[in-house]
Amino acid sequence: MRTITQRVSEASVSIEGEIHASIKHGFLILLGVGHNDSEEDIDWLVRKIVGLRVFSDTKGLMNESILDQDGEILVISQFTLFASTKKGNRPSFLNSAKPDQAIPLYEAFTKKLSEMLKKPVKTGVFGADMQVSLINDGPVTITIDTKNKE
């Protein structure tokens, strides 16, 4: 699994011109599911994300997690995180999981994240044409790949 996790002061996702979900202070997470991903990846990734100390403490240092800040999370499915651009100019998405594998893992990821956060995680709609808006706070943008744990 791959994520781009952005610290935001606000974010939203719209579908067909209507806001589907929005958050204030927290994380916008773009989640890509690869064909080699499993439940093990979810557990590790969720622990990593909720433990990220990228929010400012009272001294202005990036020393607090999303749990410390009581932040919100918006998760958007993003199969293009597995794009391969090695040949030609048209990206290949062969490393992305097919929907029958990706949807259950995406749903399990958001459920586990919600449990760890102790509040609902907001989401887009898997496979939909979505427009994502955000104000990146910092900017702070962290990429995480479960296949690069070391």
VEXGUDO-221834 format. One record per residue (C-alpha): x, y, z. Coordinates in steps of 0.5 Angstrom, whole numbers, plus 500, padded with zeros to 3 digits. Layout:
! VEXGUDO-221834
XYZ/...
END
This chain:
! VEXGUDO-221834
500500500/502507499/500513502/501521501/499524507/498531508/497535514/491540512/487546515/481543511/480538506/474536502/472531496/466533491/463528486/459531481/459538483/457536490/461536497/461529499/466529505/470535508/474536514/478541518/484540522/488534520/490529515/488528507/490521506/491519498/491511499/494507493/493499494/498495490/496487488/501485493/498488499/495485505/492486512/499486515/500492511/494495514/496494521/503497520/501503516/495505521/500505526/505509523/500514520/497515527/503516530/506521526/509527530/508532525/503537528/506543532/506543540/505549544/513551543/511550535/515544534/513538530/512534536/505532536/501526533/494527530/491523536/494529541/491534536/484531536/484531528/480529523/482524517/479524510/482518506/481518498/483512494/488513489/490507484/495512480/500512486/502505483/503508476/509506472/512511468/518507466/516506458/513511454/509517456/502513458/503510465/502503467/497501473/499494473/502494480/495497482/490492485/484490482/477493485/475486488/482486492/483493493/476495495/476490501/483493503/481500502/475499507/479495512/484501512/479506513/475502519/482500522/484508522/477510525/478505531/485508532/483515531/476514536/472517531/469516524/474517518/471521512/472518505/471519498/467514493/472508491/473509483/469515483/471521479/473526485/475533486/479534492/480541495/485542501/489547504/496544506/498546512/506547513/506545507/507538510/507532506/509525508/509519503/509512506/510505502/509499506/514495502/519500504/519499512/526500513/
END
